[in-house]
Amino acid sequence: MNPSRPFPGGIYALTPETADTARLLTLVEAALAGGVAAVQYRDKSADVARRYEQASELVALCRRFGVPLIVNDDLRLADLADADGVHLGRDDGSLREARIILGPKKFVGASCYQSLDLAKAALDAGADYVAFGSFFPSPTKPDAPRASLDVLRSAREAICVPLVAIGGITSGNAATLLDAGADSLAVLSALFNAPDVRAAAHDLNQLFATEPEE
């Protein structure tokens, strides 16, 4: 990866949790073939060996496609697997510590929920991108508090790093988030629950298509 570039805009694929590593890799490869811009590995299980194996395999797979693999919530795993970065929630550890351990060449992302103040603090701590949500009902986190589009609009004016929107995002509701200022859309169910993951990734990517210049 080129560590000097900003966190990429586009579809940010959030992996489903599964013990079937081969199936996980097949799903993610299909999403990569469909053009996702980044992948976040998520697994809350206590199976340390499985998580290390999956993260390491995903790092290698994503590098074949030139796409960053970010580890969710686990700084130690991100470091051990030589991932391209880590994503931390409010209670998942220090962003400053993550920057020190991973160094300046890896991505550090932060969940900021509905709070512009958290986003500003994350920026001060060295975050490369900030994420807001949940914007819509999500089957992954059905009880997550809702964020309004106003937080994206405000962040667009106040925050100088890429903005990620998360939570129940589909091809039918994503445009409103892009219009409000999101650079990247974090998607799980609409991507990996689709009958054709590659086609779903391709269709979601069309949201970011621009008209060619004359």
N, CA, C and O of each residue as an XYZ file, in Angstrom:
856
protein
N       0.841     -1.194      0.000
C       0.000      0.000      0.000
C       0.877      1.245      0.000
O       2.003      1.222      0.496
N       0.361      2.314     -0.550
C       1.050      3.596     -0.501
C       0.573      4.335      0.742
O      -0.535      4.871      0.748
N       1.393      4.377      1.803
C       0.918      4.951      3.064
C       0.724      6.452      3.042
O       0.116      7.016      3.952
N       1.237      7.105      2.009
C       1.136      8.560      1.976
C      -0.210      9.031      1.413
O      -0.526     10.218      1.493
N      -0.997      8.125      0.849
C      -2.256      8.563      0.259
C      -3.355      8.614      1.310
O      -3.272      7.926      2.327
N      -4.382      9.422      1.075
C      -5.494      9.473      2.032
C      -6.304      8.183      1.995
O      -6.224      7.409      1.040
N      -7.079      7.967      3.043
C      -7.942      6.799      3.063
C      -8.894      6.878      1.879
O      -9.507      7.920      1.646
N      -9.025      5.785      1.125
C      -9.764      5.867     -0.141
C     -11.262      6.050      0.034
O     -11.874      5.447      0.916
N     -11.839      6.879     -0.807
C     -13.279      7.004     -0.856
C     -13.872      5.857     -1.658
O     -13.188      5.242     -2.476
N     -15.149      5.573     -1.421
C     -15.801      4.485     -2.131
C     -16.489      3.546     -1.165
O     -16.852      3.946     -0.059
N     -16.673      2.306     -1.571
C     -17.327      1.307     -0.734
C     -16.308      0.671      0.203
O     -15.279      0.151     -0.228
N     -16.617      0.726      1.484
C     -15.766      0.196      2.555
C     -16.465     -1.068      3.054
O     -17.437     -0.987      3.805
N     -15.972     -2.231      2.638
C     -16.636     -3.498      2.936
C     -16.325     -3.954      4.356
O     -15.161     -4.047      4.745
N     -17.374     -4.239      5.130
C     -17.233     -4.751      6.492
C     -17.522     -6.240      6.469
O     -18.613     -6.658      6.080
N     -16.554     -7.041      6.883
C     -16.707     -8.483      6.719
C     -17.707     -9.080      7.708
O     -17.821     -8.608      8.839
N     -18.434    -10.123      7.283
C     -19.296    -10.853      8.203
C     -18.444    -11.755      9.093
O     -17.359    -12.178      8.697
N     -18.937    -12.046     10.292
C     -18.208    -12.934     11.194
C     -18.560    -14.379     10.878
O     -19.736    -14.741     10.849
N     -17.553    -15.201     10.642
C     -17.762    -16.611     10.330
C     -16.523    -17.416     10.703
O     -15.399    -16.919     10.626
N     -16.740    -18.663     11.106
C     -15.624    -19.569     11.385
C     -15.094    -20.218     10.113
O     -14.037    -20.848     10.124
N     -15.830    -20.062      9.019
C     -15.451    -20.673      7.743
C     -14.520    -19.727      6.990
O     -14.970    -18.857      6.244
N     -13.225    -19.908      7.195
C     -12.245    -18.988      6.610
C     -12.270    -19.034      5.088
O     -12.152    -17.995      4.437
N     -12.422    -20.219      4.515
C     -12.443    -20.327      3.054
C     -13.614    -19.545      2.473
O     -13.467    -18.852      1.466
N     -14.780    -19.658      3.110
C     -15.948    -18.913      2.618
C     -15.740    -17.414      2.779
O     -16.100    -16.636      1.895
N     -15.159    -17.006      3.906
C     -14.883    -15.585      4.121
C     -13.995    -15.034      3.014
O     -14.265    -13.961      2.475
N     -12.951    -15.755      2.679
C     -12.034    -15.302      1.638
C     -12.730    -15.245      0.278
O     -12.479    -14.337     -0.515
N     -13.602    -16.213      0.013
C     -14.345    -16.215     -1.249
C     -15.254    -14.991     -1.345
O     -15.322    -14.338     -2.386
N     -15.947    -14.690     -0.254
C     -16.832    -13.529     -0.237
C     -16.057    -12.233     -0.440
O     -16.455    -11.382     -1.236
N     -14.959    -12.087      0.277
C     -14.187    -10.851      0.186
C     -13.539    -10.714     -1.188
O     -13.454     -9.611     -1.729
N     -13.088    -11.817     -1.745
C     -12.500    -11.744     -3.088
C     -13.542    -11.277     -4.107
O     -13.232    -10.502     -5.011
N     -14.772    -11.752     -3.952
C     -15.833    -11.308     -4.848
C     -16.091     -9.808     -4.697
O     -16.296     -9.107     -5.688
N     -16.081     -9.322     -3.461
C     -16.273     -7.893     -3.224
C     -15.127     -7.078     -3.819
O     -15.347     -6.011     -4.392
N     -13.913     -7.583     -3.679
C     -12.752     -6.900     -4.252
C     -12.839     -6.874     -5.777
O     -12.530     -5.866     -6.412
N     -13.258     -7.985     -6.346
C     -13.415     -8.037     -7.804
C     -14.492     -7.064     -8.267
O     -14.439     -6.555     -9.387
N     -15.465     -6.811     -7.403
C     -16.515     -5.848     -7.732
C     -16.106     -4.407     -7.533
O     -16.848     -3.496     -7.899
N     -14.921     -4.184     -6.951
C     -14.376     -2.835     -6.887
C     -14.459     -2.102     -5.568
O     -14.382     -0.873     -5.551
N     -14.614     -2.819     -4.446
C     -14.644     -2.093     -3.165
C     -13.301     -1.408     -2.941
O     -12.263     -1.875     -3.410
N     -13.338     -0.297     -2.219
C     -12.145      0.537     -2.043
C     -11.322      0.153     -0.824
O     -10.121      0.416     -0.781
N     -11.960     -0.472      0.176
C     -11.276     -0.861      1.408
C     -12.079     -1.987      2.051
O     -13.271     -2.147      1.785
N     -11.408     -2.767      2.904
C     -12.057     -3.875      3.612
C     -11.719     -3.761      5.090
O     -10.573     -3.503      5.457
N     -12.724     -3.954      5.934
C     -12.503     -3.980      7.382
C     -12.837     -5.374      7.907
O     -13.948     -5.872      7.726
N     -11.857     -5.991      8.560
C     -12.060     -7.312      9.150
C     -12.670     -7.161     10.524
O     -12.107     -6.503     11.398
N     -13.854     -7.790     10.714
C     -14.570     -7.724     11.981
C     -14.794     -9.139     12.504
O     -15.357     -9.978     11.802
N     -14.363     -9.403     13.714
C     -14.628    -10.688     14.362
C     -14.497    -10.485     15.860
O     -13.418    -10.168     16.358
N     -15.598    -10.669     16.576
C     -15.624    -10.445     18.024
C     -15.423    -11.740     18.808
O     -15.532    -11.738     20.034
N     -15.131    -12.841     18.122
C     -15.004    -14.120     18.819
C     -13.752    -14.137     19.692
O     -12.864    -13.294     19.563
N     -13.713    -15.117     20.576
C     -12.549    -15.291     21.459
C     -11.511    -16.227     20.854
O     -10.520    -16.558     21.505
N     -11.730    -16.656     19.615
C     -10.817    -17.596     18.957
C      -9.645    -16.816     18.368
O      -9.695    -16.356     17.227
N      -8.603    -16.680     19.161
C      -7.464    -15.857     18.764
C      -6.770    -16.425     17.531
O      -6.381    -15.679     16.632
N      -6.617    -17.746     17.491
C      -5.931    -18.371     16.352
C      -6.703    -18.145     15.059
O      -6.113    -17.830     14.026
N      -8.026    -18.305     15.116
C      -8.849    -18.080     13.929
C      -8.760    -16.638     13.466
O      -8.623    -16.372     12.272
N      -8.835    -15.735     14.378
C      -8.807    -14.316     14.013
C      -7.472    -13.938     13.388
O      -7.430    -13.165     12.431
N      -6.384    -14.475     13.922
C      -5.073    -14.183     13.338
C      -4.968    -14.782     11.933
O      -4.475    -14.133     11.011
N      -5.438    -16.034     11.777
C      -5.394    -16.669     10.467
C      -6.215    -15.880      9.456
O      -5.745    -15.595      8.355
N      -7.429    -15.531      9.829
C      -8.290    -14.816      8.891
C      -7.739    -13.442      8.548
O      -7.732    -13.044      7.383
N      -7.279    -12.722      9.555
C      -6.734    -11.384      9.291
C      -5.515    -11.469      8.371
O      -5.383    -10.674      7.441
N      -4.640    -12.415      8.625
C      -3.426    -12.555      7.810
C      -3.766    -12.924      6.371
O      -3.181    -12.388      5.430
N      -4.717    -13.844      6.207
C      -5.130    -14.245      4.863
C      -5.786    -13.076      4.129
O      -5.570    -12.891      2.931
N      -6.572    -12.302      4.836
C      -7.236    -11.159      4.211
C      -6.236    -10.066      3.827
O      -6.388     -9.417      2.792
N      -5.224     -9.866      4.655
C      -4.180     -8.898      4.307
C      -3.549     -9.277      2.965
O      -3.399     -8.433      2.081
N      -3.183    -10.554      2.823
C      -2.555    -11.012      1.582
C      -3.507    -10.871      0.395
O      -3.099    -10.438     -0.683
N      -4.771    -11.236      0.592
C      -5.755    -11.143     -0.482
C      -5.961     -9.691     -0.913
O      -5.952     -9.386     -2.106
N      -6.143     -8.813      0.047
C      -6.390     -7.407     -0.284
C      -5.191     -6.778     -0.974
O      -5.360     -5.923     -1.843
N      -3.999     -7.182     -0.607
C      -2.817     -6.608     -1.247
C      -2.711     -7.022     -2.712
O      -2.142     -6.295     -3.526
N      -3.253     -8.178     -3.042
C      -3.294     -8.578     -4.451
C      -4.119     -7.594     -5.273
O      -3.852     -7.383     -6.456
N      -5.113     -7.002     -4.644
C      -5.998     -6.057     -5.327
C      -5.598     -4.603     -5.078
O      -6.231     -3.688     -5.605
N      -4.546     -4.383     -4.273
C      -4.133     -3.019     -3.974
C      -5.107     -2.256     -3.108
O      -5.249     -1.040     -3.239
N      -5.788     -2.981     -2.208
C      -6.836     -2.400     -1.359
C      -6.431     -2.564      0.103
O      -5.957     -3.636      0.477
N      -6.601     -1.541      0.945
C      -6.214     -1.660      2.353
C      -7.134     -2.582      3.144
O      -8.351     -2.575      2.961
N      -6.528     -3.378      4.031
C      -7.263     -4.212      4.976
C      -7.110     -3.599      6.355
O      -6.000     -3.491      6.875
N      -8.212     -3.203      6.939
C      -8.240     -2.569      8.256
C      -8.818     -3.567      9.262
O      -9.808     -4.239      8.971
N      -8.214     -3.663     10.423
C      -8.726     -4.535     11.484
C      -9.584     -3.717     12.432
O      -9.181     -2.646     12.884
N     -10.764     -4.227     12.730
C     -11.685     -3.536     13.627
C     -11.377     -3.847     15.084
O     -11.274     -5.010     15.472
N     -11.231     -2.806     15.879
C     -11.223     -2.882     17.351
C      -9.989     -3.500     18.008
O      -9.861     -3.428     19.230
N      -9.085     -4.099     17.252
C      -8.008     -4.889     17.862
C      -6.650     -4.414     17.349
O      -6.179     -4.854     16.300
N      -6.037     -3.521     18.097
C      -4.751     -2.960     17.701
C      -3.666     -4.029     17.642
O      -2.853     -4.041     16.718
N      -3.652     -4.919     18.617
C      -2.616     -5.971     18.644
C      -2.717     -6.863     17.408
O      -1.702     -7.196     16.798
N      -3.927     -7.245     17.043
C      -4.103     -8.084     15.863
C      -3.689     -7.334     14.601
O      -3.046     -7.908     13.722
N      -4.048     -6.072     14.505
C      -3.656     -5.277     13.338
C      -2.144     -5.246     13.189
O      -1.619     -5.329     12.079
N      -1.450     -5.127     14.309
C       0.003     -5.087     14.295
C       0.585     -6.455     13.929
O       1.476     -6.544     13.084
N       0.092     -7.509     14.554
C       0.620     -8.854     14.329
C       0.388     -9.326     12.895
O       1.245     -9.984     12.305
N      -0.775     -8.987     12.340
C      -1.105     -9.448     10.992
C      -0.550     -8.528      9.902
O      -0.741     -8.786      8.713
N       0.129     -7.468     10.303
C       0.650     -6.475      9.368
C      -0.453     -5.908      8.486
O      -0.277     -5.711      7.284
N      -1.600     -5.652      9.121
C      -2.715     -5.031      8.401
C      -2.356     -3.608      8.015
O      -1.361     -3.052      8.481
N      -3.180     -3.030      7.159
C      -2.922     -1.669      6.683
C      -3.453     -0.608      7.630
O      -3.325      0.589      7.371
N      -4.056     -1.056      8.742
C      -4.512     -0.096      9.726
C      -5.468     -0.723     10.714
O      -5.726     -1.927     10.687
N      -5.987      0.123     11.587
C      -6.923     -0.310     12.624
C      -8.055      0.704     12.715
O      -7.866      1.896     12.474
N      -9.241      0.200     13.070
C     -10.388      1.063     13.308
C     -10.820      0.883     14.754
O     -11.076     -0.238     15.196
N     -10.902      1.990     15.496
C     -11.191      1.919     16.923
C     -12.476      2.658     17.268
O     -12.736      3.758     16.780
N     -13.275      2.021     18.125
C     -14.446      2.669     18.687
C     -14.078      3.421     19.946
O     -12.916      3.457     20.350
N     -15.068      4.012     20.551
C     -14.844      4.859     21.721
C     -14.170      4.112     22.866
O     -13.390      4.701     23.614
N     -14.464      2.819     23.010
C     -13.945      2.047     24.142
C     -12.896      1.014     23.732
O     -12.633      0.066     24.472
N     -12.302      1.196     22.561
C     -11.393      0.172     22.031
C      -9.921      0.528     22.151
O      -9.074     -0.162     21.583
N      -9.603      1.574     22.867
C      -8.204      1.926     23.037
C      -7.889      3.305     22.504
O      -8.747      3.991     21.948
N      -6.653      3.691     22.682
C      -6.199      5.040     22.360
C      -5.780      5.165     20.905
O      -5.010      4.352     20.392
N      -6.300      6.196     20.250
C      -5.866      6.477     18.887
C      -4.389      6.868     18.848
O      -3.668      6.510     17.917
N      -3.955      7.594     19.854
C      -2.547      7.992     19.902
C      -1.648      6.767     20.055
O      -0.592      6.681     19.428
N      -2.072      5.828     20.886
C      -1.303      4.591     21.048
C      -1.257      3.817     19.732
O      -0.216      3.281     19.352
N      -2.391      3.766     19.044
C      -2.432      3.078     17.752
C      -1.460      3.708     16.769
O      -0.763      3.007     16.035
N      -1.418      5.032     16.760
C      -0.497      5.715     15.848
C       0.954      5.399     16.210
O       1.778      5.177     15.323
N       1.267      5.378     17.493
C       2.633      5.076     17.924
C       3.019      3.656     17.541
O       4.112      3.429     17.022
N       2.131      2.698     17.791
C       2.448      1.291     17.536
C       2.499      0.983     16.044
O       3.414      0.302     15.582
N       1.526      1.478     15.293
C       1.467      1.168     13.867
C       2.383      2.065     13.036
O       2.775      1.704     11.927
N       2.719      3.230     13.576
C       3.573      4.147     12.845
C       2.797      5.031     11.882
O       1.582      4.887     11.747
N       3.480      5.931     11.221
C       2.813      6.916     10.370
C       2.341      6.363      9.033
O       1.613      7.041      8.307
N       2.743      5.152      8.700
C       2.442      4.615      7.366
C       1.194      3.737      7.329
O       0.865      3.176      6.283
N       0.498      3.611      8.454
C      -0.720      2.812      8.501
C      -1.926      3.711      8.775
O      -1.790      4.809      9.315
N      -3.099      3.227      8.396
C      -4.325      3.987      8.614
C      -4.855      3.766     10.030
O      -4.839      2.648     10.545
N      -5.324      4.847     10.648
C      -6.012      4.778     11.937
C      -7.363      5.468     11.761
O      -7.437      6.657     11.452
N      -8.432      4.688     11.968
C      -9.777      5.230     11.831
C     -10.499      5.230     13.158
O     -10.145      4.472     14.061
N     -11.514      6.077     13.286
C     -12.223      6.229     14.558
C     -13.724      6.284     14.349
O     -14.210      6.975     13.453
N     -14.459      5.550     15.183
C     -15.915      5.668     15.229
C     -16.289      6.890     16.053
O     -15.851      7.032     17.195
N     -17.092      7.765     15.482
C     -17.481      8.995     16.177
C     -18.989      9.093     16.376
O     -19.485     10.088     16.904
N     -19.725      8.053     15.950
C     -21.156      7.916     16.240
C     -21.942      9.128     15.725
O     -22.077      9.322     14.517
N     -22.457      9.939     16.657
C     -23.221     11.128     16.236
C     -22.533     12.416     16.703
O     -23.160     13.474     16.767
N     -21.229     12.314     17.029
C     -20.564     13.414     17.724
C     -19.484     14.092     16.890
O     -18.482     13.474     16.531
N     -19.698     15.355     16.590
C     -18.674     16.138     15.910
C     -17.493     16.389     16.846
O     -16.353     16.474     16.389
N     -17.752     16.509     18.153
C     -16.667     16.712     19.111
C     -15.731     15.508     19.145
O     -14.512     15.670     19.208
N     -16.300     14.295     19.104
C     -15.458     13.097     19.053
C     -14.611     13.085     17.780
O     -13.449     12.680     17.805
N     -15.190     13.525     16.684
C     -14.456     13.555     15.428
C     -13.288     14.538     15.492
O     -12.197     14.247     15.002
N     -13.521     15.689     16.090
C     -12.438     16.669     16.219
C     -11.328     16.142     17.126
O     -10.145     16.352     16.857
N     -11.721     15.452     18.208
C     -10.728     14.864     19.103
C      -9.943     13.769     18.391
O      -8.732     13.647     18.580
N     -10.625     12.976     17.577
C      -9.957     11.918     16.822
C      -8.961     12.511     15.835
O      -7.860     11.992     15.655
N      -9.361     13.594     15.205
C      -8.458     14.265     14.271
C      -7.213     14.757     15.000
O      -6.097     14.606     14.501
N      -7.400     15.340     16.168
C      -6.272     15.816     16.968
C      -5.352     14.673     17.391
O      -4.147     14.865     17.550
N      -5.937     13.464     17.575
C      -5.163     12.302     18.001
C      -4.486     11.587     16.843
O      -3.762     10.612     17.047
N      -4.718     12.067     15.632
C      -4.021     11.503     14.483
C      -4.830     10.582     13.602
O      -4.249      9.844     12.807
N      -6.161     10.593     13.710
C      -6.987      9.724     12.878
C      -6.869     10.119     11.401
O      -6.792     11.299     11.057
N      -6.857      9.091     10.540
C      -6.804      9.317      9.093
C      -8.191      9.453      8.485
O      -8.345     10.020      7.404
N      -9.200      8.934      9.176
C     -10.584      9.099      8.759
C     -11.473      8.951      9.982
O     -11.067      8.374     10.991
N     -12.697      9.478      9.884
C     -13.654      9.355     10.984
C     -14.958      8.799     10.430
O     -15.346      9.093      9.299
N     -15.630      7.984     11.254
C     -16.872      7.336     10.827
C     -18.036      7.793     11.694
O     -17.919      7.910     12.913
N     -19.161      8.046     11.035
C     -20.390      8.443     11.732
C     -21.496      7.434     11.431
O     -21.516      6.832     10.358
N     -22.413      7.252     12.376
C     -23.551      6.367     12.190
C     -24.052      5.907     13.560
O     -23.469      6.238     14.592
N     -25.116      5.156     13.548
C     -25.748      4.482     12.430
C     -26.824      5.394     11.807
O     -27.619      6.017     12.512
N     -26.823      5.451     10.463
C     -27.756      6.345      9.797
C     -29.107      5.698      9.521
O     -30.129      6.383      9.475
N     -29.114      4.389      9.339
C     -30.342      3.671      9.047
C     -30.398      2.404      9.900
O     -29.366      1.969     10.411
N     -31.574      1.804     10.064
C     -31.659      0.559     10.820
C     -30.726     -0.500     10.235
O     -30.709     -0.728      9.026
N     -29.965     -1.132     11.093
C     -28.965     -2.097     10.646
C     -29.241     -3.470     11.231
O     -29.439     -3.586     12.440
N     -29.261     -4.520     10.410
C     -29.434     -5.866     10.956
C     -28.254     -6.297     11.811
O     -28.400     -7.183     12.653
N     -27.092     -5.693     11.615
C     -25.913     -6.042     12.404
C     -25.987     -5.447     13.804
O     -25.668     -6.112     14.790
N     -26.413     -4.179     13.882
C     -26.543     -3.495     15.174
C     -27.904     -2.797     15.223
O     -27.978     -1.576     15.086
N     -28.979     -3.567     15.419
C     -30.329     -2.988     15.335
C     -30.628     -1.935     16.391
O     -31.497     -1.088     16.185
N     -29.924     -1.973     17.519
C     -30.208     -1.023     18.595
C     -29.263      0.182     18.610
O     -29.309      0.999     19.529
N     -28.422      0.287     17.603
C     -27.478      1.403     17.571
C     -28.204      2.730     17.457
O     -29.143      2.841     16.668
N     -27.801      3.749     18.224
C     -28.435      5.069     18.119
C     -28.290      5.634     16.706
O     -27.299      5.378     16.021
N     -29.273      6.393     16.290
C     -29.266      6.966     14.946
C     -28.477      8.271     14.883
O     -28.484      9.074     15.816
N     -27.809      8.449     13.774
C     -27.144      9.716     13.465
C     -27.953     10.437     12.399
O     -28.569      9.801     11.543
N     -27.953     11.747     12.449
C     -28.670     12.530     11.439
C     -27.708     12.962     10.341
O     -26.491     12.978     10.526
N     -28.277     13.306      9.204
C     -27.456     13.795      8.099
C     -26.742     15.082      8.456
O     -25.723     15.414      7.851
N     -27.263     15.812      9.434
C     -26.649     17.081      9.822
C     -25.230     16.899     10.340
O     -24.394     17.788     10.180
N     -24.946     15.746     10.965
C     -23.590     15.543     11.486
C     -22.601     15.428     10.333
O     -21.462     15.881     10.449
N     -23.022     14.832      9.230
C     -22.140     14.766      8.063
C     -21.939     16.150      7.454
O     -20.828     16.525      7.079
N     -23.030     16.895      7.365
C     -22.918     18.241      6.792
C     -21.995     19.118      7.634
O     -21.175     19.863      7.097
N     -22.132     19.023      8.945
C     -21.277     19.819      9.836
C     -19.829     19.359      9.755
O     -18.909     20.177      9.728
N     -19.633     18.038      9.718
C     -18.273     17.505      9.646
C     -17.599     17.887      8.343
O     -16.391     18.118      8.307
N     -18.381     17.955      7.264
C     -17.809     18.335      5.971
C     -17.188     19.723      6.035
O     -16.206     20.007      5.350
N     -17.773     20.588      6.871
C     -17.257     21.943      7.017
C     -16.084     22.021      7.990
O     -15.220     22.887      7.857
N     -16.054     21.101      8.982
C     -15.103     21.247     10.092
C     -13.963     20.243     10.102
O     -12.959     20.459     10.780
N     -14.098     19.150      9.363
C     -13.130     18.054      9.436
C     -12.409     17.912      8.101
O     -13.037     17.923      7.042
N     -11.084     17.779      8.160
C     -10.299     17.761      6.930
C      -9.868     16.362      6.500
O      -9.095     16.227      5.551
N     -10.354     15.311      7.180
C     -10.036     13.948      6.765
C     -11.286     13.307      6.160
O     -12.386     13.825      6.353
N     -11.146     12.196      5.434
C     -12.317     11.547      4.834
C     -13.364     11.161      5.875
O     -13.046     10.804      7.010
N     -14.626     11.246      5.448
C     -15.768     10.920      6.301
C     -16.403      9.621      5.825
O     -16.719      9.462      4.646
N     -16.584      8.691      6.767
C     -17.201      7.402      6.476
C     -18.582      7.369      7.112
O     -18.740      7.731      8.278
N     -19.579      6.938      6.356
C     -20.927      6.751      6.879
C     -21.187      5.259      7.040
O     -20.744      4.456      6.219
N     -21.910      4.886      8.106
C     -22.135      3.476      8.408
C     -23.550      3.286      8.959
O     -24.145      4.196      9.536
N     -24.064      2.073      8.762
C     -25.322      1.716      9.404
C     -26.487      1.553      8.457
O     -27.110      2.544      8.076
N     -26.803      0.310      8.061
C     -27.973      0.032      7.258
C     -27.950      0.613      5.864
O     -29.004      0.898      5.295
N     -26.769      0.795      5.301
C     -26.646      1.454      4.004
C     -26.948      0.468      2.873
O     -26.444     -0.655      2.851
N     -27.783      0.921      1.939
C     -28.126      0.152      0.750
C     -27.999      1.045     -0.480
O     -27.794      2.253     -0.371
N     -28.124      0.429     -1.641
C     -28.075      1.232     -2.867
C     -29.244      2.204     -2.937
O     -29.182      3.203     -3.654
N     -30.313      1.915     -2.194
C     -31.479      2.780     -2.222
C     -31.393      4.006     -1.343
O     -32.078      4.996     -1.600
N     -30.557      3.965     -0.297
C     -30.490      5.125      0.615
C     -29.123      5.801      0.636
O     -28.943      6.819      1.305
N     -28.164      5.242     -0.089
C     -26.791      5.736      0.011
C     -26.602      7.137     -0.553
O     -25.777      7.901     -0.053
N     -27.348      7.474     -1.571
C     -27.132      8.768     -2.238
C     -27.321      9.938     -1.279
O     -26.635     10.953     -1.402
N     -28.243      9.810     -0.328
C     -28.463     10.904      0.617
C     -27.229     11.147      1.476
O     -26.947     12.284      1.854
N     -26.490     10.079      1.786
C     -25.271     10.213      2.584
C     -24.158     10.872      1.781
O     -23.413     11.700      2.305
N     -24.049     10.511      0.531
C     -23.043     11.143     -0.325
C     -23.363     12.617     -0.526
O     -22.465     13.459     -0.520
N     -24.627     12.924     -0.701
C     -25.035     14.323     -0.871
C     -24.733     15.141      0.386
O     -24.452     16.336      0.300
N     -24.792     14.492      1.558
C     -24.542     15.201      2.823
C     -23.057     15.341      3.121
O     -22.685     16.057      4.050
N     -22.196     14.668      2.348
C     -20.768     14.867      2.531
C     -19.930     13.637      2.782
O     -18.716     13.761      2.944
N     -20.523     12.443      2.823
C     -19.739     11.233      3.056
C     -18.797     10.964      1.886
O     -19.169     11.128      0.724
N     -17.580     10.550      2.209
C     -16.606     10.153      1.181
C     -16.621      8.650      0.951
O     -16.295      8.174     -0.136
N     -17.001      7.913      1.982
C     -16.942      6.460      1.947
C     -18.181      5.901      2.626
O     -18.698      6.493      3.574
N     -18.659      4.754      2.139
C     -19.838      4.101      2.695
C     -19.452      2.723      3.202
O     -19.032      1.864      2.427
N     -19.597      2.512      4.510
C     -19.273      1.224      5.119
C     -20.490      0.314      5.017
O     -21.557      0.631      5.543
N     -20.325     -0.818      4.339
C     -21.458     -1.687      4.009
C     -21.144     -3.127      4.382
O     -20.062     -3.633      4.085
N     -22.095     -3.781      5.033
C     -21.966     -5.203      5.333
C     -23.109     -5.990      4.692
O     -22.891     -6.718      3.723
N     -24.314     -5.851      5.219
C     -25.434     -6.699      4.798
C     -25.776     -6.540      3.321
O     -25.980     -7.533      2.623
N     -25.838     -5.303      2.841
C     -26.221     -5.072      1.447
C     -25.200     -5.632      0.475
O     -25.481     -5.796     -0.712
N     -24.023     -5.921      0.982
C     -22.959     -6.473      0.148
C     -22.858     -7.986      0.321
O     -23.013     -8.738     -0.642
N     -22.598     -8.427      1.546
C     -22.293     -9.843      1.755
C     -23.523    -10.731      1.904
O     -23.396    -11.955      1.869
N     -24.703    -10.153      2.067
C     -25.934    -10.938      2.062
C     -26.574    -10.996      0.679
O     -27.609    -11.637      0.495
N     -25.962    -10.330     -0.284
C     -26.491    -10.328     -1.647
C     -26.244    -11.682     -2.314
O     -25.250    -12.342     -2.014
N     -27.123    -12.099     -3.203
C     -26.910    -13.376     -3.887
C     -25.671    -13.380     -4.767
O     -25.078    -14.434     -4.997
N     -25.277    -12.228     -5.256
C     -24.065    -12.091     -6.072
C     -23.253    -10.932     -5.496
O     -23.545     -9.766     -5.764
N     -22.237    -11.261     -4.706
C     -21.473    -10.227     -3.987
C     -20.739     -9.316     -4.960
O     -20.710     -8.099     -4.779
N     -20.153     -9.902     -5.980
C     -19.415     -9.074     -6.945
C     -20.340     -8.075     -7.633
O     -19.989     -6.906     -7.793
N     -21.517     -8.536     -8.037
C     -22.475     -7.642     -8.689
C     -22.961     -6.569     -7.730
O     -23.137     -5.417     -8.124
N     -23.178     -6.942     -6.469
C     -23.623     -5.954     -5.478
C     -22.563     -4.881     -5.278
O     -22.882     -3.695     -5.185
N     -21.296     -5.301     -5.211
C     -20.208     -4.333     -5.063
C     -20.141     -3.407     -6.274
O     -19.971     -2.195     -6.136
N     -20.274     -3.988     -7.446
C     -20.249     -3.176     -8.668
C     -21.386     -2.166     -8.684
O     -21.183     -1.000     -9.023
N     -22.587     -2.616     -8.316
C     -23.741     -1.710     -8.324
C     -23.570     -0.585     -7.302
O     -23.894      0.568     -7.590
N     -23.066     -0.911     -6.119
C     -22.841      0.124     -5.111
C     -21.781      1.116     -5.571
O     -21.861      2.308     -5.274
N     -20.796      0.615     -6.293
C     -19.736      1.499     -6.785
C     -20.237      2.522     -7.790
O     -19.635      3.581     -7.966
N     -21.341      2.200     -8.446
C     -21.874      3.144     -9.429
C     -22.299      4.457     -8.780
O     -22.425      5.479     -9.454
N     -22.518      4.423     -7.469
C     -22.861      5.649     -6.741
C     -21.731      6.663     -6.787
O     -21.955      7.866     -6.655
N     -20.515      6.164     -6.976
C     -19.346      7.034     -6.980
C     -18.860      7.369     -8.389
O     -17.872      8.083     -8.560
N     -19.558      6.852     -9.387
C     -19.151      7.101    -10.762
C     -19.318      8.566    -11.103
O     -20.298      9.199    -10.711
N     -18.372      9.092    -11.822
C     -18.437     10.491    -12.262
C     -18.519     10.548    -13.772
O     -18.053      9.651    -14.476
N     -19.110     11.604    -14.245
C     -19.201     11.792    -15.692
C     -17.819     12.118    -16.238
O     -17.090     12.901    -15.628
N     -17.439     11.535    -17.376
C     -16.139     11.881    -17.957
C     -16.098     13.330    -18.414
O     -17.099     13.893    -18.855
N     -14.921     13.914    -18.297
C     -14.767     15.307    -18.694
C     -14.756     15.401    -20.214
O     -14.284     14.503    -20.911
N     -15.294     16.520    -20.707
C     -15.310     16.761    -22.166
C     -13.904     17.116    -22.621
O     -13.682     17.359    -23.807
